[in-house]
Amino acid sequence: MQVQLRVIGALTLRELGTRFGRDNLGYLWLFLEPALLGGSIGLIHHLIGHGLPGGLDVVTFWVIGYIPYYLLRGVVNRAPSAIVANQSLLYHRQVTLPDIIIARNLLEGAATFGAMVAFLLLFGVVTEEWPRDPALLVLGMGLMLGLAHGLALLIAVGSVYTELFERMVHLVTYLALPVTGAFFMVFWLPTELQRAALWIPTVHLFEMVRAGQYGAQVPTHYDMAYVAGWVACLNLLGMAGLRRARRDLVV
């Protein structure tokens, strides 16, 4: 176990240097994209005088909603290249396929969590609205990372056998954005649509994050056990797939 932890640490540092070591704009964009999106939508709502149900601050709502989606999208979109780009590392006996993917996703999670903390501090200072339940917000982000990691494992496995995933994943993540729950709350929807929305595990996670931010200010709907079941199933299937894919890889 200690050996694998050191391997994951070394791979994380390698990924950190690859992504951010030579170009700080990559890291800055992690903060700028949610800010630009939230600010732009917030400005539009301000100009047309359109508020949000529950009296929520528009910019805070959109930014808080987009950052977990940014985490999901970042992990999933990088999954198709996870094995191919790092296949040469498998020459080292201590390096395994799970190590490679875990290191990449831990870095994504840490960077995105840093962006969330920075924005929460900013909103707290500017609007004096601090998270009502920080532990629930952190748990929601953690489960989002676990869900994204499970999906990434399955996509990485599929990419060993076909290029279809590399071609389709980016498109699917953009098309899926409206139904993930990033930009709506369940209580906004009619009863029939609420039931349909709650079949989608990411909707529960966004509701958890907002429950952590807003507390009882607005009603939220989520089932932690349901989401945990999704996370466990996806990760177990992904690990089983990696075991099979490793046998089929030519190193």
C-alpha positions in Angstrom: 0.0 0.0 0.0 2.8 2.4 0.9 4.5 1.7 -2.4 1.3 2.5 -4.4 0.7 5.7 -2.4 4.2 6.8 -3.4 3.5 5.9 -7.0 0.3 7.8 -7.0 2.0 10.8 -5.4 4.8 10.7 -8.0 2.3 10.4 -10.9 0.3 13.3 -9.5 3.4 15.5 -9.4 4.2 14.5 -13.0 0.7 15.4 -14.1 0.9 18.7 -12.2 4.0 19.6 -14.1 2.6 18.5 -17.4 -0.6 20.5 -17.1 0.4 23.6 -15.1 4.2 23.7 -14.8 4.9 25.6 -18.0 1.7 27.6 -18.5 0.0 29.3 -15.5 -2.9 30.3 -17.8 -4.1 26.7 -17.5 -4.6 27.1 -13.8 -5.9 30.6 -14.0 -8.6 29.5 -16.4 -9.9 27.1 -13.8 -10.9 30.2 -11.8 -11.8 32.4 -14.7 -14.2 30.1 -16.6 -16.7 29.8 -13.7 -16.4 33.5 -12.9 -16.9 34.6 -16.5 -19.9 32.3 -16.9 -21.5 33.2 -13.6 -20.8 36.9 -14.2 -22.2 36.9 -17.7 -25.4 35.1 -16.8 -25.7 37.2 -13.7 -25.3 40.4 -15.7 -28.0 39.3 -18.2 -30.4 38.5 -15.3 -29.6 41.8 -13.7 -30.2 43.8 -17.0 -33.6 42.1 -17.6 -34.6 42.3 -13.9 -35.1 38.5 -13.6 -34.3 37.0 -10.2 -34.1 33.4 -9.1 -36.8 31.6 -7.0 -36.0 31.8 -3.3 -34.3 35.1 -3.6 -30.9 33.5 -4.4 -28.0 35.7 -5.6 -27.7 35.1 -9.3 -23.9 35.1 -9.7 -23.4 32.9 -6.6 -25.9 30.4 -7.8 -24.5 30.0 -11.3 -20.8 29.8 -10.2 -21.6 27.4 -7.4 -23.5 25.3 -9.9 -20.8 25.4 -12.6 -17.8 24.4 -10.5 -19.0 20.8 -9.7 -19.9 20.4 -13.3 -16.4 21.7 -14.2 -15.0 18.9 -12.1 -17.3 16.3 -13.7 -16.5 17.5 -17.2 -12.8 17.8 -16.6 -12.4 14.2 -15.2 -14.6 12.6 -17.9 -13.2 14.6 -20.8 -9.6 13.6 -20.0 -10.5 9.9 -19.5 -10.1 8.8 -23.1 -6.4 9.8 -23.2 -5.6 8.5 -19.7 -4.2 5.1 -20.7 -2.9 5.9 -24.2 -1.0 9.0 -23.1 0.6 7.2 -20.2 1.0 3.7 -21.6 4.8 3.8 -21.5 4.7 4.2 -17.7 3.5 0.6 -17.5 7.0 -0.6 -18.2 7.6 0.2 -14.5 6.2 -2.8 -12.6 5.0 -0.7 -9.7 2.8 1.5 -11.9 -0.7 0.2 -12.6 -3.6 1.5 -14.7 -5.6 2.5 -11.6 -2.6 4.5 -10.3 -2.5 6.5 -13.5 -6.2 7.4 -13.5 -6.4 8.0 -9.8 -3.4 10.4 -9.9 -5.0 12.4 -12.8 -8.4 12.6 -11.1 -7.0 13.5 -7.7 -5.2 16.5 -9.3 -8.5 17.6 -11.1 -10.4 17.2 -7.8 -7.8 19.2 -5.8 -7.6 22.0 -8.3 -11.4 22.3 -8.6 -11.9 22.1 -4.9 -9.4 25.0 -4.6 -11.4 27.0 -7.0 -14.6 26.3 -5.0 -13.0 27.4 -1.8 -11.7 30.6 -3.4 -15.1 31.6 -4.7 -16.9 30.7 -1.5 -14.5 33.0 0.4 -15.0 35.7 -2.2 -18.8 35.5 -2.0 -18.6 35.3 1.8 -16.6 38.6 2.0 -18.6 40.4 -0.7 -22.2 39.2 0.0 -21.7 38.0 3.6 -23.3 34.7 2.6 -21.2 31.9 4.0 -22.0 28.2 3.5 -24.6 27.1 6.0 -23.2 23.5 6.1 -19.7 23.3 4.8 -19.3 19.6 5.5 -22.3 18.7 3.3 -21.0 20.9 0.5 -17.6 19.2 0.7 -19.3 15.8 0.8 -21.2 16.7 -2.4 -18.0 17.7 -4.1 -16.3 14.5 -3.0 -19.2 12.3 -4.2 -19.1 14.2 -7.5 -15.4 13.3 -7.8 -16.2 9.6 -7.0 -19.0 9.5 -9.6 -16.8 11.2 -12.2 -13.9 8.8 -11.4 -16.1 5.8 -11.9 -17.3 7.1 -15.3 -13.7 7.9 -16.2 -12.6 4.3 -15.5 -15.3 3.0 -17.8 -14.4 5.5 -20.6 -10.7 4.8 -20.3 -11.4 1.0 -20.6 -13.6 1.6 -23.6 -10.9 3.8 -25.2 -8.5 0.9 -25.2 -10.7 -0.9 -27.7 -12.2 1.9 -29.8 -11.7 5.6 -30.7 -15.4 6.2 -30.4 -15.1 7.4 -26.8 -12.5 10.0 -27.7 -14.7 11.4 -30.5 -17.9 11.4 -28.5 -17.1 12.3 -24.9 -16.6 16.0 -25.3 -19.9 16.3 -27.3 -21.9 14.3 -24.8 -20.7 16.3 -21.8 -21.9 19.5 -23.4 -25.2 18.0 -24.5 -25.8 16.6 -21.1 -25.2 19.9 -19.3 -28.9 21.0 -19.2 -30.0 17.8 -17.4 -27.2 17.4 -14.9 -28.8 19.8 -12.4 -26.0 22.4 -12.7 -28.3 25.2 -13.6 -31.7 24.3 -12.0 -33.0 23.2 -8.7 -35.5 20.4 -8.3 -38.1 22.5 -6.5 -38.3 24.7 -9.5 -39.8 21.8 -11.6 -43.3 20.5 -11.8 -43.9 17.4 -9.7 -43.7 15.0 -12.7 -40.4 16.4 -13.8 -39.0 16.4 -10.3 -39.5 12.6 -10.2 -37.7 12.2 -13.5 -34.9 14.5 -12.6 -34.1 12.6 -9.4 -33.3 9.5 -11.4 -30.2 11.4 -12.5 -27.4 11.0 -9.9 -25.7 14.3 -10.6 -29.0 16.1 -9.8 -28.7 14.8 -6.2 -25.1 16.0 -6.0 -25.9 19.5 -7.1 -28.7 19.6 -4.6 -26.3 18.5 -1.9 -23.8 21.3 -2.8 -26.6 23.9 -2.7 -28.0 22.5 0.6 -24.5 23.0 2.0 -24.4 26.6 0.7 -28.0 27.7 1.3 -29.2 25.5 4.1 -32.9 25.8 4.8 -33.2 29.0 2.7 -34.5 26.9 -0.2 -35.9 23.3 -0.3 -33.4 20.7 -1.6 -34.0 17.1 -2.7 -31.2 14.5 -2.6 -30.6 10.9 -1.5 -27.1 10.1 -0.4 -27.6 6.4 -0.4 -28.8 6.5 -4.0 -25.7 8.4 -5.1 -23.4 6.2 -3.1 -24.8 3.2 -4.9 -24.1 4.8 -8.3 -20.5 5.7 -7.2 -19.8 2.1 -5.9 -21.3 0.4 -9.0 -19.4 2.6 -11.5 -16.1 2.2 -9.7 -16.4 -1.6 -9.3 -17.3 -2.0 -12.9 -14.5 0.3 -13.9 -11.9 -1.6 -11.9 -13.1 -4.9 -13.3 -12.8 -3.4 -16.8 -9.3 -2.1 -16.1 -8.2 -5.6 -15.1 -9.4 -6.9 -18.4 -7.9 -4.0 -20.4 -4.5 -4.5 -18.9 -4.3 -8.0 -20.3 -5.2 -6.8 -23.8 -2.7 -3.9 -23.8 0.6 -4.3 -25.7 3.3 -2.6 -23.7 
